[in-house]
Amino acid sequence: MSKEAYAVIGANWGDEGKGLTVDAIASRLVDGGREVTVVRSNGGAQAGHGVERPEGGRHVFHHIGSGSFVAAATHLSQFFIAHPMVMQKEIGDLENLDVRPYRITIDPRAAVTTPWDMAINQALEIKRAGERHGSCGLGIGETIERQEKGWRLCAADLWHKDLREKLENIRDEWVPRRLEILGINPEKSPLAEILTGRAELISAFLADCRGFTQTVEILPDAELISRDVVLFEGAQGLQLDMDFGVFPHVTRAHTGIRNMLAIAKEADIQTIKATYVTRAYATRHGAGPLPNEAVGAAGPGKIDWADINDPTNVSNDWQGGIREAPLDLDLLKETLKKDVSLADGTDIQVRAGIGVTCLDQIPKAATFFRNGQEYQVVTKSIAAELETRTGLPIVLTASGPTRKTTNVLWPDLALRRQV
């Protein structure tokens, strides 16, 4: 096992191109003879990491690591939130592209989402009406809430014979308590049949769990020491981190290096080479502040100096449409510095760099903000401007949607296995 790992972290509000970046780095490593394991270090099925193959075919990764097109293994860490209800569909979608995910493992401590977590999440967002938090409606926050209050359901439980009993307790005891705390009358909710327990969901969910256990193996994070090379795949972005972003429009998780450091400590990884990814502009899908949000010719939340093509982030009932704005380089620098500093005082070295995507979508120049002032940078100088203003080296650039239009610039990419 190599003592170093790679990492991909979103620098903003998500949707920065993390899937493309993971695919490109994994491809370079695999081409060099390395055996890559992509480790999901936070989030769950709400992640939507789009990857397009150079030869054709596109997939938005939710559970499975975004290195699967180049036969990388997937590990779901202790900080991942498994969602058995959607796992099998993703595997089926990949098989339709003639891709069979290579070895999927999960830490036994990983949390598991139930149908009732999803229903409570959606009922609460419906109740908020015009003051929604920007949830995806997949129950991630409610899963964490339930876990923290002691009604735990972890990956290891999916293999145990008392699983039905655990699910009945969640349905019959946890759900009424949670609804009372939230002030939700289940009978008045569009999801009344689920929230009241009248809908029989346990049998179907048990079938989902059986499919999950037939596909996934248990592997503690510490045993990643046996793998050749680890590539951490973060979900969402640093501005959605519970310690970084603007409450309440954040996720109840750490989206940056923090979880990766904890996993690395258990797995005896000593160096993490982290690529912090940003588009050449900022985006946000869902409610919450977006600094310098533009009012372009296409309306609020749109910029008119970029030819944006985004097939992943389609408008939906929970998050609406994607919003766009110029990057604030002072905020970017401050955020990256704060995240990298989390390694201070640990035995793990973090070597950080910038990855910039969507350069092909800037015909002439991009608008940035610095010191509160708006200015423009021509397309060919965008990468150099980000390097200068953040103080971090450019380690990846993407001028298109596939790994063939992406340059991995790490100067010492480890293409040989270390014993």
C-alpha positions as CSV (number, residue, x, y, z in Angstrom):
1,M,0.0,0.0,0.0
2,S,1.3,3.5,-0.9
3,K,1.6,5.8,2.1
4,E,0.1,8.6,-0.1
5,A,-3.4,9.2,-1.4
6,Y,-5.1,11.6,-3.8
7,A,-8.2,13.6,-3.0
8,V,-10.8,15.5,-5.0
9,I,-12.7,18.2,-3.1
10,G,-15.3,20.7,-4.3
11,A,-14.1,24.3,-3.6
12,N,-17.5,26.0,-3.7
13,W,-21.2,25.0,-3.5
14,G,-20.9,21.7,-5.4
15,D,-21.2,20.9,-9.1
16,E,-17.5,21.9,-9.7
17,G,-16.6,18.9,-11.8
18,K,-15.5,16.5,-9.2
19,G,-16.7,13.4,-11.2
20,L,-14.7,14.5,-14.2
21,T,-11.6,15.1,-12.0
22,V,-11.8,11.7,-10.3
23,D,-12.2,10.0,-13.6
24,A,-9.2,11.8,-15.1
25,I,-6.9,11.2,-12.1
26,A,-8.0,7.6,-11.8
27,S,-7.5,7.0,-15.5
28,R,-3.9,8.3,-15.3
29,L,-3.1,6.1,-12.4
30,V,-4.7,3.0,-14.0
31,D,-2.9,3.6,-17.2
32,G,0.3,3.6,-15.2
33,G,-0.5,0.2,-13.8
34,R,-2.0,1.3,-10.4
35,E,-5.0,-0.4,-8.8
36,V,-7.2,2.5,-7.7
37,T,-9.8,2.5,-4.9
38,V,-12.1,5.5,-4.9
39,V,-13.2,6.3,-1.3
40,R,-16.4,8.2,-0.8
41,S,-15.6,10.4,2.2
42,N,-18.9,12.1,2.9
43,G,-22.4,12.5,1.7
44,G,-24.5,9.9,0.1
45,A,-26.9,9.3,-2.8
46,Q,-27.6,13.1,-3.1
47,A,-24.2,13.4,-4.8
48,G,-24.5,13.8,-8.6
49,H,-21.1,13.5,-10.1
50,G,-21.5,13.4,-13.9
51,V,-18.8,11.6,-16.0
52,E,-18.8,11.4,-19.8
53,R,-16.7,8.8,-21.5
54,P,-14.5,9.9,-24.5
55,E,-15.9,6.9,-26.5
56,G,-19.5,7.9,-25.6
57,G,-21.9,7.2,-22.7
58,R,-22.5,9.3,-19.7
59,H,-23.5,8.5,-16.1
60,V,-24.2,10.6,-13.0
61,F,-22.6,8.8,-10.0
62,H,-24.4,8.7,-6.7
63,H,-23.1,5.8,-4.7
64,I,-20.5,4.3,-6.9
65,G,-17.1,6.0,-7.2
66,S,-16.6,8.1,-10.3
67,G,-13.5,6.1,-11.3
68,S,-15.7,3.1,-12.3
69,F,-15.4,3.8,-16.0
70,V,-11.7,2.9,-15.7
71,A,-12.3,-0.1,-13.4
72,A,-11.5,1.6,-10.1
73,A,-12.9,-0.1,-7.0
74,T,-15.3,1.8,-4.7
75,H,-15.1,2.0,-0.9
76,L,-17.9,3.7,1.1
77,S,-16.3,5.1,4.2
78,Q,-17.6,5.4,7.8
79,F,-18.7,8.9,6.9
80,F,-20.8,7.8,3.9
81,I,-24.6,7.5,4.1
82,A,-25.8,4.4,2.2
83,H,-29.1,4.4,0.4
84,P,-30.1,0.8,-0.4
85,M,-33.3,2.0,-2.2
86,V,-31.4,3.7,-5.0
87,M,-28.2,1.6,-5.1
88,Q,-29.4,-1.2,-7.3
89,K,-30.8,1.3,-9.8
90,E,-27.4,2.9,-10.2
91,I,-25.8,-0.5,-10.8
92,G,-28.4,-1.3,-13.4
93,D,-27.8,2.1,-15.1
94,L,-24.1,1.3,-15.3
95,E,-24.7,-2.2,-16.6
96,N,-26.7,-0.6,-19.4
97,L,-23.4,1.2,-20.4
98,D,-21.6,-2.2,-20.2
99,V,-19.9,-1.2,-17.0
100,R,-19.9,-3.6,-14.0
101,P,-18.6,-1.8,-10.9
102,Y,-15.4,-3.5,-9.7
103,R,-15.6,-4.5,-6.0
104,I,-17.7,-2.3,-3.7
105,T,-16.9,-2.2,0.0
106,I,-18.4,-0.3,2.9
107,D,-17.2,0.5,6.5
108,P,-19.6,-1.2,9.0
109,R,-20.1,2.1,10.8
110,A,-21.6,3.9,7.7
111,A,-25.1,5.2,8.3
112,V,-28.1,3.9,6.3
113,T,-31.1,5.9,5.0
114,T,-34.6,4.5,5.5
115,P,-37.8,5.3,3.6
116,W,-39.0,7.2,6.6
117,D,-35.9,9.5,6.6
118,M,-36.8,10.4,3.1
119,A,-40.4,11.0,3.9
120,I,-39.7,13.2,6.9
121,N,-37.1,15.2,4.9
122,Q,-39.6,15.8,2.1
123,A,-42.5,16.6,4.4
124,L,-40.4,19.2,6.2
125,E,-39.3,20.9,2.9
126,I,-42.9,21.0,1.8
127,K,-43.8,22.6,5.2
128,R,-41.1,25.2,4.7
129,A,-42.6,26.3,1.4
130,G,-40.8,29.5,0.4
131,E,-38.1,29.1,3.0
132,R,-36.7,25.8,1.9
133,H,-33.1,25.0,2.9
134,G,-32.2,23.5,-0.5
135,S,-32.5,19.8,0.4
136,C,-32.4,17.2,-2.3
137,G,-35.2,15.3,-0.6
138,L,-33.2,12.1,-0.2
139,G,-33.3,12.0,3.6
140,I,-29.6,12.7,4.3
141,G,-30.0,15.2,7.1
142,E,-32.8,13.2,8.7
143,T,-30.6,10.1,8.6
144,I,-27.9,12.0,10.5
145,E,-30.5,13.4,13.0
146,R,-31.8,9.9,13.7
147,Q,-28.4,8.5,14.1
148,E,-27.4,11.2,16.6
149,K,-30.5,10.7,18.7
150,G,-29.7,7.0,19.2
151,W,-32.0,5.3,16.6
152,R,-29.0,4.0,14.7
153,L,-29.0,1.9,11.5
154,C,-25.6,1.2,10.2
155,A,-24.2,-0.8,7.3
156,A,-23.3,-3.8,9.6
157,D,-27.0,-4.1,10.6
158,L,-28.0,-4.9,7.0
159,W,-26.4,-8.4,7.5
160,H,-28.1,-9.1,10.9
161,K,-31.2,-11.1,11.4
162,D,-32.8,-8.5,13.6
163,L,-33.0,-6.0,10.8
164,R,-36.8,-6.1,10.5
165,E,-37.1,-5.4,14.2
166,K,-34.8,-2.4,14.0
167,L,-36.9,-1.0,11.1
168,E,-40.1,-1.5,12.9
169,N,-38.7,0.4,15.9
170,I,-37.7,3.3,13.7
171,R,-41.1,3.4,12.0
172,D,-43.2,3.0,15.2
173,E,-41.1,4.9,17.8
174,W,-38.7,7.3,16.1
175,V,-40.9,8.7,13.4
176,P,-43.8,9.9,15.7
177,R,-41.2,11.6,18.0
178,R,-39.5,13.3,15.2
179,L,-42.7,14.6,13.6
180,E,-43.8,16.0,16.9
181,I,-40.6,17.9,17.4
182,L,-40.8,19.3,13.9
183,G,-44.5,20.3,14.4
184,I,-45.6,18.2,11.4
185,N,-49.1,16.7,11.5
186,P,-48.7,13.5,9.5
187,E,-52.4,13.3,8.6
188,K,-52.2,16.7,6.9
189,S,-49.1,15.8,4.9
190,P,-49.1,14.6,1.3
191,L,-46.9,11.8,2.6
192,A,-49.4,10.8,5.3
193,E,-49.5,7.1,4.3
194,I,-45.8,6.7,4.9
195,L,-45.5,9.0,7.9
196,T,-48.3,7.3,9.8
197,G,-46.9,3.8,9.0
198,R,-50.1,2.7,7.1
199,A,-48.0,2.1,4.0
200,E,-46.3,-1.3,4.2
201,L,-42.7,-0.4,3.2
202,I,-40.6,-2.8,5.3
203,S,-40.8,-5.8,3.0
204,A,-39.8,-3.7,0.0
205,F,-37.0,-2.1,1.9
206,L,-35.7,-5.4,3.2
207,A,-35.5,-6.5,-0.4
208,D,-33.5,-3.4,-1.2
209,C,-31.2,-4.3,1.7
210,R,-30.7,-7.9,0.5
211,G,-29.7,-6.5,-2.9
212,F,-27.3,-4.2,-1.2
213,T,-25.6,-7.0,0.8
214,Q,-25.3,-9.2,-2.2
215,T,-23.4,-6.4,-4.0
216,V,-21.3,-4.8,-1.3
217,E,-18.7,-6.3,1.1
218,I,-17.9,-5.1,4.6
219,L,-14.4,-3.5,4.9
220,P,-13.3,-1.3,7.8
221,D,-11.6,1.9,6.7
222,A,-8.4,0.8,8.5
223,E,-8.0,-2.0,6.0
224,L,-7.6,0.4,3.1
225,I,-3.9,0.0,4.0
226,S,-4.1,-3.2,1.9
227,R,-5.1,-1.3,-1.2
228,D,-2.6,0.0,-3.8
229,V,-3.6,3.6,-4.1
230,V,-6.6,5.5,-2.6
231,L,-8.4,8.4,-4.3
232,F,-10.7,10.2,-2.0
233,E,-13.9,11.5,-3.7
234,G,-15.6,14.3,-1.7
235,A,-19.2,15.2,-2.3
236,Q,-20.8,18.7,-2.5
237,G,-18.4,21.6,-1.8
238,L,-16.7,23.5,1.0
239,Q,-19.3,26.3,1.1
240,L,-21.8,23.6,2.0
241,D,-19.7,22.3,4.9
242,M,-21.5,22.5,8.2
243,D,-18.5,24.5,9.6
244,F,-17.8,26.6,6.5
245,G,-21.1,27.6,4.9
246,V,-24.0,29.9,5.8
247,F,-26.5,28.2,8.1
248,P,-29.1,26.8,7.5
249,H,-28.2,26.3,3.9
250,V,-25.5,23.7,4.6
251,T,-25.2,20.0,4.7
252,R,-24.9,18.2,8.1
253,A,-21.4,16.9,7.2
254,H,-17.8,17.8,6.5
255,T,-17.3,18.2,2.8
256,G,-13.5,18.8,2.7
257,I,-10.3,17.3,4.1
258,R,-11.5,16.6,7.7
259,N,-13.1,13.2,7.1
260,M,-10.3,12.3,4.8
261,L,-7.7,13.0,7.5
262,A,-9.7,10.7,9.9
263,I,-9.8,7.9,7.4
264,A,-6.1,8.4,6.5
265,K,-5.1,8.1,10.2
266,E,-6.9,4.8,10.5
267,A,-5.4,3.5,7.2
268,D,-1.8,4.8,8.0
269,I,-1.8,7.1,5.0
270,Q,0.8,9.8,5.5
271,T,0.3,12.2,2.6
272,I,-2.8,13.4,0.8
273,K,-2.5,15.2,-2.5
274,A,-5.7,17.2,-2.7
275,T,-7.1,18.7,-5.8
276,Y,-9.6,21.5,-4.9
277,V,-11.9,21.8,-7.9
278,T,-13.7,24.9,-9.2
279,R,-15.4,25.8,-12.4
280,A,-14.2,29.0,-14.1
281,Y,-17.3,30.5,-12.4
282,A,-19.4,29.7,-9.3
283,T,-22.7,27.8,-9.3
284,R,-25.3,26.9,-6.6
285,H,-28.1,24.4,-7.0
286,G,-30.7,25.1,-4.3
287,A,-31.5,27.8,-1.8
288,G,-28.9,29.9,0.0
289,P,-26.6,32.8,-0.6
290,L,-24.4,33.0,-3.7
291,P,-22.0,36.0,-3.6
292,N,-22.0,38.3,-6.5
293,E,-25.0,36.5,-8.0
294,A,-25.5,38.0,-11.5
295,V,-28.6,39.3,-13.3
296,G,-27.6,38.5,-16.8
297,A,-29.6,38.7,-20.0
298,A,-31.2,35.3,-19.2
299,G,-32.4,36.6,-15.8
300,P,-31.5,36.4,-12.1
301,G,-28.8,33.9,-11.3
302,K,-27.4,33.8,-14.8
303,I,-24.2,35.0,-16.3
304,D,-24.0,36.1,-19.9
305,W,-20.3,35.7,-20.6
306,A,-20.2,31.9,-20.4
307,D,-21.7,29.3,-22.8
308,I,-22.8,27.0,-20.0
309,N,-23.8,23.4,-20.8
310,D,-24.8,21.5,-17.7
311,P,-26.8,18.2,-18.4
312,T,-26.4,17.1,-14.8
313,N,-28.1,19.9,-12.9
314,V,-31.5,20.0,-14.4
315,S,-34.3,21.9,-12.6
316,N,-36.2,19.9,-10.1
317,D,-39.0,20.3,-7.5
318,W,-36.6,20.3,-4.5
319,Q,-33.8,22.6,-5.7
320,G,-35.1,24.5,-8.6
321,G,-32.7,25.5,-11.3
322,I,-28.9,26.0,-11.1
323,R,-27.7,29.5,-10.3
324,E,-24.5,31.1,-11.6
325,A,-22.2,33.9,-10.5
326,P,-18.6,35.1,-10.9
327,L,-16.0,33.6,-8.6
328,D,-15.0,35.6,-5.5
329,L,-11.3,34.9,-5.4
330,D,-10.9,36.3,-1.8
331,L,-13.5,33.9,-0.6
332,L,-12.0,31.0,-2.5
333,K,-8.5,31.7,-1.1
334,E,-9.8,32.0,2.5
335,T,-11.9,28.8,2.2
336,L,-9.1,26.7,0.8
337,K,-6.6,28.0,3.4
338,K,-9.0,27.1,6.2
339,D,-9.6,23.6,4.9
340,V,-5.9,22.8,4.3
341,S,-5.1,24.1,7.8
342,L,-7.2,21.3,9.4
343,A,-4.1,19.0,8.8
344,D,-2.0,21.2,11.1
345,G,-0.9,19.3,14.2
346,T,-1.6,16.0,12.6
347,D,0.9,13.5,11.3
348,I,-0.6,13.7,7.8
349,Q,0.8,16.1,5.2
350,V,-1.7,17.7,2.8
351,R,-0.3,18.9,-0.5
352,A,-3.0,21.1,-2.1
353,G,-3.6,22.3,-5.6
354,I,-6.3,23.8,-7.8
355,G,-8.3,22.1,-10.5
356,V,-10.2,24.4,-12.8
357,T,-13.0,23.0,-15.1
358,C,-15.3,24.4,-17.8
359,L,-12.6,26.5,-19.4
360,D,-14.1,25.7,-22.8
361,Q,-17.3,27.5,-21.8
362,I,-15.6,30.8,-21.6
363,P,-15.4,32.2,-25.2
364,K,-13.4,35.3,-24.4
365,A,-13.0,36.2,-20.7
366,A,-14.3,35.4,-17.2
367,T,-15.4,37.9,-14.6
368,F,-13.9,37.6,-11.1
369,F,-14.2,39.6,-7.9
370,R,-11.3,40.6,-5.7
371,N,-11.2,43.1,-2.9
372,G,-14.9,43.8,-3.7
373,Q,-14.0,44.9,-7.2
374,E,-15.1,43.3,-10.4
375,Y,-12.6,42.6,-13.2
376,Q,-12.1,40.4,-16.2
377,V,-9.5,37.8,-17.2
378,V,-9.1,36.4,-20.7
379,T,-9.7,32.7,-21.0
380,K,-6.1,31.6,-21.5
381,S,-5.0,33.4,-18.3
382,I,-7.8,32.0,-16.0
383,A,-5.7,29.2,-14.6
384,A,-2.7,31.5,-13.9
385,E,-5.0,34.0,-12.2
386,L,-6.4,31.4,-9.9
387,E,-2.9,30.1,-9.1
388,T,-1.7,33.7,-8.3
389,R,-4.7,34.7,-6.2
390,T,-5.0,31.5,-4.1
391,G,-1.3,30.8,-3.7
392,L,-1.9,27.1,-4.7
393,P,-0.5,25.5,-7.9
394,I,-2.7,24.5,-10.8
395,V,-2.7,20.7,-10.9
396,L,-5.6,20.1,-13.3
397,T,-7.3,21.9,-16.1
398,A,-10.4,20.8,-18.1
399,S,-11.4,22.3,-21.4
400,G,-14.1,19.9,-22.2
401,P,-16.4,17.2,-20.6
402,T,-14.1,14.1,-20.7
403,R,-10.7,12.9,-19.5
404,K,-9.4,13.4,-23.0
405,T,-9.9,17.2,-22.7
406,T,-8.5,17.3,-19.1
407,N,-4.9,17.8,-18.2
408,V,-3.7,16.2,-14.9
409,L,-0.7,18.3,-14.0
410,W,0.5,16.8,-10.7
411,P,4.2,17.0,-11.2
412,D,4.9,13.7,-9.5
413,L,1.8,11.5,-10.1
414,A,2.8,8.2,-8.6
415,L,2.4,5.7,-11.4
416,R,4.3,2.9,-9.8
417,R,3.2,0.8,-6.9
418,Q,5.2,1.3,-3.7
419,V,5.9,-1.6,-1.5
